[in-house]
């Protein structure tokens, strides 16, 4: 196995553009890539551009009629069929939509292939993590579900157990749906409670079906959850499940929209806590999955202040060249930020909360605490199905 992490990147992924004023601004991808370069992380990874996912690959998750609908809307956005979720406010049709969506999917599939074949220990596609797309519909800014496609490709290559951990503020509903009845895939999603946020799914009682009961895991966090609660919930659920499941590959989704500055959600997590979870995922990949780790991006709509720093940290951690939180952001990058956005970029690679502390689950349960109630609901719903104590 090569000692070099792969960074999946093709400049053309910045063409994933729903138009002016849409929250999914592709500048977040461009600024992330340029910050990676400014920090020198590009010299610590192999930068690889994978080919776009072809139809046979897309069909591992998506229906042919949906792929045809995306292609038609891509060629003529005015002909978008909203019954497939295309041409909506969340997912406006745009010229070239199929091509760029397939390209992003191809980067995640390529990452999975490289890790499975031993060409790289870890691989990162921060343009990916489009976890809401369903087999037959676009949803939540997502056209093709690259995360599910990467997992499906791993299964096609012979993987028998794949774990997926999603820490985006929104429920990873599309990935859960793709493997709802597949016991080979463990999906774990930590997200804001469905009562207060799209897509209104991800209740702890959603645990899988058809012989796969206990392979869907959902931690529904109360609005306002901050660093200590978020990390407590993560560590109260994820490590025990991974230790029991023994995945051959760990796939993680690192949406940056849990951040307190994100405009579309209601958690209060800092960049430093996001970095702490990235470190934990890296460690768990080595402890439970033989070091095989595919890391994806996801949501994140504070496109200057949060997203580039969060995903640059992710790349550094995956490359085993972690960026220290107190690192000063290179001035050249801040100048680029201003030139592109007329916003002032952040000064350091921290929100000033490092190191982040939290109380472990073993230290006790507070029945009056909403965060602890949420964690216990998940443990009670899933752990007994996996032979674990709730």
C-alpha positions as CSV (number, residue, x, y, z in Angstrom):
1,X,0.0,0.0,0.0
2,X,1.3,3.5,-0.9
3,X,1.9,5.7,2.1
4,X,0.3,8.7,0.3
5,X,-3.2,9.8,0.8
6,X,-5.1,10.7,-2.4
7,X,-6.9,14.0,-2.7
8,X,-9.5,13.6,-5.4
9,X,-9.8,16.8,-7.4
10,X,-10.8,18.0,-10.8
11,X,-11.2,21.8,-11.3
12,X,-14.4,21.0,-13.3
13,X,-16.3,20.0,-10.1
14,X,-16.7,23.8,-9.4
15,X,-19.2,23.7,-12.2
16,X,-21.7,22.2,-9.8
17,X,-23.5,25.5,-9.6
18,X,-27.2,25.9,-9.0
19,X,-26.9,29.6,-9.8
20,X,-26.6,33.0,-8.1
21,X,-27.9,33.3,-4.6
22,X,-28.2,29.5,-4.1
23,X,-26.6,28.4,-0.8
24,X,-24.4,25.7,-2.5
25,X,-21.9,28.3,-3.8
26,X,-19.1,26.5,-5.7
27,X,-16.7,29.1,-4.4
28,X,-16.5,27.0,-1.3
29,X,-14.8,24.3,-3.3
30,X,-12.4,26.6,-5.0
31,X,-11.4,28.3,-1.8
32,X,-10.9,25.0,0.0
33,X,-8.6,23.8,-2.8
34,X,-6.6,27.0,-2.7
35,X,-6.3,27.0,1.1
36,X,-5.0,23.4,0.9
37,X,-2.3,24.6,-1.6
38,X,-1.5,27.7,0.5
39,X,-0.9,25.5,3.6
40,X,1.4,23.2,1.6
41,X,-0.9,20.2,2.0
42,X,-0.9,19.6,-1.8
43,X,2.7,18.4,-1.4
44,X,1.7,15.9,1.2
45,X,-0.9,14.0,-1.0
46,X,-1.3,12.6,-4.4
47,X,-3.8,14.8,-6.3
48,X,-5.9,12.6,-8.5
49,X,-8.6,13.3,-11.0
50,X,-10.9,10.3,-11.4
51,X,-13.1,9.9,-14.4
52,X,-16.8,10.7,-14.2
53,X,-19.1,7.9,-13.1
54,X,-20.6,6.1,-16.1
55,X,-24.2,4.9,-16.3
56,X,-23.4,1.4,-15.1
57,X,-21.8,2.9,-12.0
58,X,-24.7,5.3,-11.4
59,X,-27.1,2.4,-11.7
60,X,-25.6,0.8,-8.6
61,X,-27.7,3.3,-6.7
62,X,-29.9,5.3,-9.1
63,X,-32.8,4.2,-11.3
64,X,-32.3,4.5,-15.1
65,X,-35.4,6.6,-15.5
66,X,-33.9,9.1,-13.0
67,X,-30.6,9.2,-14.8
68,X,-32.4,9.8,-18.0
69,X,-34.3,12.7,-16.4
70,X,-31.1,14.3,-15.1
71,X,-29.6,14.0,-18.6
72,X,-32.6,15.6,-20.2
73,X,-32.6,18.5,-17.8
74,X,-28.9,18.9,-18.2
75,X,-29.3,19.3,-21.9
76,X,-32.3,21.6,-21.6
77,X,-32.9,23.0,-18.1
78,X,-36.4,24.3,-19.2
79,X,-37.5,20.7,-19.7
80,X,-36.7,19.6,-16.1
81,X,-39.2,17.2,-14.7
82,X,-39.9,18.3,-11.1
83,X,-41.4,14.9,-10.3
84,X,-37.7,13.8,-10.1
85,X,-36.8,16.6,-7.8
86,X,-35.1,18.5,-10.6
87,X,-36.0,22.1,-11.4
88,X,-37.1,22.8,-7.8
89,X,-36.0,25.7,-5.5
90,X,-33.5,23.3,-3.8
91,X,-32.3,21.6,-7.0
92,X,-32.6,24.0,-9.9
93,X,-31.7,22.4,-13.3
94,X,-28.6,23.8,-15.0
95,X,-26.8,23.1,-18.2
96,X,-24.2,20.3,-17.7
97,X,-25.8,19.2,-14.5
98,X,-25.5,15.5,-15.3
99,X,-21.9,15.7,-16.4
100,X,-20.6,17.6,-13.3
101,X,-22.7,15.5,-10.9
102,X,-21.3,12.3,-12.4
103,X,-17.8,13.8,-12.2
104,X,-18.2,14.4,-8.4
105,X,-19.6,10.9,-8.0
106,X,-16.6,9.6,-10.0
107,X,-14.2,11.2,-7.5
108,X,-15.8,9.4,-4.6
109,X,-16.0,6.1,-6.5
110,X,-12.3,6.5,-7.4
111,X,-11.5,7.2,-3.8
112,X,-13.2,4.0,-2.7
113,X,-11.5,2.0,-5.4
114,X,-8.0,3.4,-4.5
115,X,-8.5,2.6,-0.8
116,X,-9.9,-0.9,-1.4
117,X,-7.2,-1.9,-3.8
118,X,-4.5,-0.6,-1.5
119,X,-3.3,2.1,-3.8
120,X,-3.7,4.6,-0.9
121,X,-4.5,4.2,2.8
122,X,-6.9,7.2,2.8
123,X,-8.6,9.3,0.1
124,X,-10.5,12.5,0.4
125,X,-13.2,14.0,-1.9
126,X,-14.3,17.2,-0.2
127,X,-16.5,18.0,-3.3
128,X,-18.5,14.9,-2.4
129,X,-20.8,13.9,0.4
130,X,-24.0,14.7,-1.5
131,X,-26.0,12.4,0.8
132,X,-29.6,13.5,0.2
133,X,-30.0,12.2,-3.4
134,X,-32.4,9.3,-3.6
135,X,-32.4,6.4,-6.1
136,X,-35.1,8.1,-8.1
137,X,-34.9,11.8,-7.2
138,X,-32.7,14.8,-6.5
139,X,-33.0,16.2,-3.0
140,X,-31.4,18.8,-0.7
141,X,-28.9,20.2,-3.2
142,X,-27.8,16.7,-4.2
143,X,-28.2,15.2,-7.7
144,X,-26.2,11.9,-7.6
145,X,-25.4,10.3,-4.2
146,X,-21.7,9.9,-4.4
147,X,-21.4,8.6,-0.9
148,X,-23.8,5.8,-1.6
149,X,-22.2,5.1,-4.9
150,X,-18.8,4.8,-3.3
151,X,-20.2,2.3,-0.8
152,X,-22.0,0.3,-3.5
153,X,-18.7,0.2,-5.5
154,X,-16.9,-1.2,-2.5
155,X,-19.6,-3.9,-2.2
156,X,-19.2,-4.7,-5.9
157,X,-15.5,-5.1,-5.4
158,X,-16.0,-7.6,-2.7
159,X,-16.3,-5.7,0.6
160,X,-18.4,-7.5,3.1
161,X,-18.8,-4.8,5.8
162,X,-18.7,-1.1,5.1
163,X,-19.4,1.5,7.8
164,X,-20.6,5.0,7.0
165,X,-20.5,7.8,9.5
166,X,-22.2,11.1,8.7
167,X,-21.7,14.2,10.9
168,X,-23.4,16.7,8.6
169,X,-26.1,18.8,10.4
170,X,-28.7,17.2,8.1
171,X,-29.7,13.5,8.3
172,X,-27.9,11.3,5.8
173,X,-31.2,10.1,4.4
174,X,-30.2,9.1,0.9
175,X,-27.4,6.8,2.1
176,X,-29.6,5.3,4.7
177,X,-32.3,4.7,2.1
178,X,-29.9,3.1,-0.3
179,X,-28.8,0.4,2.2
180,X,-31.9,0.2,4.4
181,X,-32.1,-3.6,3.9
182,X,-28.5,-4.4,3.4
183,X,-26.8,-5.9,6.5
184,X,-23.3,-5.3,4.9
185,X,-23.6,-1.6,5.4
186,X,-23.7,0.2,8.8
187,X,-24.9,3.8,8.5
188,X,-24.5,6.2,11.4
189,X,-25.8,9.7,11.2
190,X,-25.5,12.4,13.8
191,X,-27.7,15.4,12.9
192,X,-30.0,18.1,14.2
193,X,-33.4,16.7,15.3
194,X,-35.9,16.2,12.5
195,X,-38.4,18.3,14.3
196,X,-36.4,21.4,13.5
197,X,-34.5,20.7,10.3
198,X,-34.7,19.2,6.8
199,X,-35.2,16.4,5.8
200,X,-37.4,15.7,8.8
201,X,-36.0,12.1,9.0
202,X,-33.4,10.4,11.1
203,X,-35.4,9.5,14.2
204,X,-33.7,7.0,16.5
205,X,-36.4,4.4,15.8
206,X,-35.2,4.2,12.1
207,X,-32.9,1.2,12.5
208,X,-33.1,-0.7,9.1
209,X,-35.3,-3.5,7.9
210,X,-35.5,-6.8,6.0
211,X,-32.8,-8.6,7.9
212,X,-30.7,-5.4,8.3
213,X,-32.3,-4.3,11.6
214,X,-29.7,-2.5,13.6
215,X,-27.6,-1.3,10.7
216,X,-29.2,2.2,10.5
217,X,-28.3,4.4,13.4
218,X,-29.6,7.9,14.0
219,X,-28.6,10.4,16.7
220,X,-31.1,13.3,16.6
221,X,-29.4,16.2,18.4
222,X,-31.4,19.0,20.0
223,X,-31.1,22.4,18.3
224,X,-28.4,24.5,20.0
225,X,-26.1,21.5,20.7
226,X,-22.6,22.8,21.1
227,X,-19.1,21.3,21.1
228,X,-19.2,19.3,24.4
229,X,-22.6,17.8,23.6
230,X,-21.8,17.0,20.0
231,X,-18.6,15.3,20.9
232,X,-20.2,13.5,23.8
233,X,-22.9,12.1,21.5
234,X,-20.4,11.1,18.9
235,X,-18.2,9.2,21.3
236,X,-21.2,7.6,23.1
237,X,-22.4,5.9,19.9
238,X,-19.8,5.6,17.2
239,X,-16.8,3.7,18.6
240,X,-18.8,0.9,20.2
241,X,-20.7,0.3,17.0
242,X,-17.6,0.3,14.9
243,X,-15.9,-2.1,17.3
244,X,-18.8,-4.5,17.1
245,X,-19.3,-4.2,13.3
246,X,-15.7,-4.5,12.3
247,X,-15.9,-2.7,9.0
248,X,-13.3,-3.4,6.3
249,X,-13.6,0.2,5.1
250,X,-14.8,3.4,6.9
251,X,-16.5,6.0,4.8
252,X,-17.2,9.4,6.5
253,X,-19.1,12.5,5.6
254,X,-17.9,15.8,7.0
255,X,-20.6,18.4,6.3
256,X,-19.4,21.6,7.9
257,X,-22.9,23.0,8.5
258,X,-22.9,22.0,12.1
259,X,-21.0,25.2,12.7
260,X,-22.5,28.0,14.8
261,X,-22.0,30.4,11.9
262,X,-23.8,28.2,9.3
263,X,-26.9,30.0,8.1
264,X,-29.1,27.0,7.3
265,X,-29.2,25.1,10.7
266,X,-29.2,25.5,14.4
267,X,-26.3,23.6,16.0
268,X,-23.5,25.5,17.8
269,X,-20.4,23.5,16.9
270,X,-17.0,25.1,16.4
271,X,-14.4,24.4,13.8
272,X,-12.2,23.0,16.6
273,X,-14.9,20.4,17.5
274,X,-15.2,19.5,13.8
275,X,-11.4,19.0,13.7
276,X,-11.7,16.8,16.8
277,X,-14.2,14.5,15.1
278,X,-12.0,14.3,12.0
279,X,-9.1,13.2,14.2
280,X,-11.4,10.6,15.8
281,X,-12.5,9.2,12.4
282,X,-8.9,8.9,11.3
283,X,-8.1,7.1,14.5
284,X,-11.1,4.8,14.2
285,X,-10.3,3.9,10.6
286,X,-7.0,2.6,11.8
287,X,-8.4,0.9,14.9
288,X,-11.4,-0.7,13.4
289,X,-11.1,-0.7,9.5
290,X,-7.5,-1.6,8.9
291,X,-6.7,2.0,8.1
292,X,-9.0,2.1,5.1
293,X,-10.7,5.5,5.1
294,X,-12.7,7.4,2.5
295,X,-13.5,10.9,3.7
296,X,-16.1,13.2,2.0
297,X,-17.3,16.7,2.3
298,X,-21.0,17.6,2.4
299,X,-23.0,20.6,3.4
300,X,-21.6,23.9,4.7
301,X,-22.8,27.3,3.7
302,X,-20.5,29.6,5.6
303,X,-18.4,29.4,2.5
304,X,-15.6,31.7,3.5
305,X,-15.3,31.6,7.3
306,X,-15.9,27.9,7.9
307,X,-15.9,25.4,5.0
308,X,-12.4,25.9,3.6
309,X,-10.7,25.7,7.0
310,X,-12.8,22.7,8.1
311,X,-12.0,20.7,4.9
312,X,-8.3,21.8,4.8
313,X,-8.1,20.3,8.3
314,X,-9.7,17.1,7.0
315,X,-7.1,16.8,4.2
316,X,-4.2,17.5,6.6
317,X,-5.5,14.8,9.0
318,X,-6.0,12.3,6.2
319,X,-2.5,13.0,5.0
320,X,-1.1,12.5,8.5
321,X,0.2,16.1,8.3
322,X,-2.4,17.7,10.6
323,X,-2.5,21.5,10.6
324,X,-2.1,22.9,14.1
325,X,-5.2,24.9,15.2
326,X,-3.2,28.0,16.0
327,X,-1.7,28.1,12.5
328,X,-2.0,31.5,10.8
329,X,-4.0,31.4,7.6
330,X,-1.7,32.4,4.8
331,X,-2.1,36.1,3.8
332,X,-2.1,35.2,0.1
333,X,-5.2,33.1,0.6
334,X,-7.0,35.9,2.5
335,X,-6.3,38.2,-0.4
336,X,-7.8,35.6,-2.8
337,X,-10.9,35.4,-0.5
338,X,-11.4,39.2,-0.7
339,X,-10.8,39.3,-4.4
340,X,-13.4,36.5,-5.0
341,X,-16.0,37.4,-2.4
342,X,-15.3,40.9,-1.0
343,X,-15.3,39.2,2.4
344,X,-12.5,39.2,4.9
345,X,-11.1,35.7,5.5
346,X,-10.4,34.1,8.9
347,X,-6.9,34.7,10.4
348,X,-6.2,31.4,12.1
349,X,-7.1,27.8,11.6
350,X,-9.1,27.7,14.9
351,X,-12.1,29.3,16.5
352,X,-10.1,29.5,19.7
353,X,-11.7,26.5,21.4
354,X,-8.9,24.0,21.0
355,X,-8.5,21.6,22.7
356,X,-12.2,20.8,23.1
357,X,-13.3,18.9,26.2
358,X,-16.4,16.8,26.8
359,X,-17.7,14.3,29.3
360,X,-17.6,10.7,28.2
361,X,-20.8,8.6,28.4
362,X,-19.2,6.4,31.0
363,X,-19.1,9.3,33.4
364,X,-22.9,9.1,33.8
365,X,-26.2,9.9,32.3
366,X,-28.3,13.0,33.2
367,X,-32.0,12.1,32.7
368,X,-32.9,15.8,32.6
369,X,-30.5,16.7,29.9
370,X,-31.9,16.8,26.3
371,X,-28.6,15.7,24.8
372,X,-28.3,12.7,27.0
373,X,-32.0,11.8,26.3
374,X,-31.2,11.8,22.6
375,X,-28.1,9.6,23.0
376,X,-30.0,7.2,25.2
377,X,-32.8,7.0,22.7
378,X,-30.4,5.9,20.0
379,X,-28.6,3.4,22.2
380,X,-31.8,1.8,23.3
381,X,-33.1,1.6,19.7
382,X,-30.0,0.1,18.2
383,X,-27.5,-1.4,20.7
384,X,-29.6,-4.4,21.7
385,X,-30.1,-5.2,18.0
386,X,-26.3,-5.5,17.8
387,X,-25.9,-7.4,21.0
388,X,-24.6,-4.4,22.9
389,X,-25.8,-3.0,26.2
390,X,-27.8,0.2,25.9
